[in-house]
């Protein structure tokens, strides 16, 4: 995908490795999309703090499933 190549080849926005940044970026977009669908189809609206918790929970699921994001937990 052209945009995935842009994410991994662009100048770093932070100190994360490019692949780690891409994984976190895509995870965040995925959770935002799911939240949008909850809002549109189920008429439920969550606060940004709740969405952030959902992102963290999904990241933990990815980690348990063996997805290597490329960053170390501190």
N, C-alpha and C positions, 0 to 999 in steps of 0.2 A: 504494500500500500504506500502511495506516495507520501502521505502525511506521517506515517510511521518512520520512513526514511528521514524525513525532515527532523523529527524529534530526536532521533539517535545521532544525526550528523551535525545538528546545530551547535552553536556555542553553548556551553553549559550555563544554565540559569542558576544552578546551585552546585554544591560539591559532590552530589551523587553521580555515580557512573551513569552513562547515557542509557543503558538498558534498564537500570533500576528506576531512573526518572520516567522512562517510557512505560514501565509496568505500573508505577504508581499513578501516572497520568491517565492511563487507560482504565485502571481500576476506579479512579475518581469519576471519570466520564460515565462508566457503566453504572455506578451507584446513582449519579445524578439522573441518568436516563430512567432507572427504575423508580426513583422518587417522582420524576415527572409523570410516569405512568400511573403511580399510586394516586397522584393528585388528579389527573385527568379521568381515570377510569373508576377509581374507588372513592373519589372525592375526599381524600385524606391529605392533609398538609402537615408536614413535619418542619420543625425549626432547623436552621442550619446546624445547630449543635447536635441534634438527633441524627442528621444526615452524616455528620462527621463520625459519630459513634458507629453508624452502619458501615461506613467506609473502613474503619478500623476493624470491625468484626469480620467483614469480608476479607480483609487482608490476612487476618488470622486464619480464616478458612483456607485461603490460598496457600498459606505457609504449611498448614497441616496436610494439605493435598500434595505437597512437595514442590510447589512453584518456587523457584529461586529468584527472588527479586534483586539480589545482588548487593544488599546492604546488610550490615551486621547490627543486631540489636544491642543497645547500650544499656 
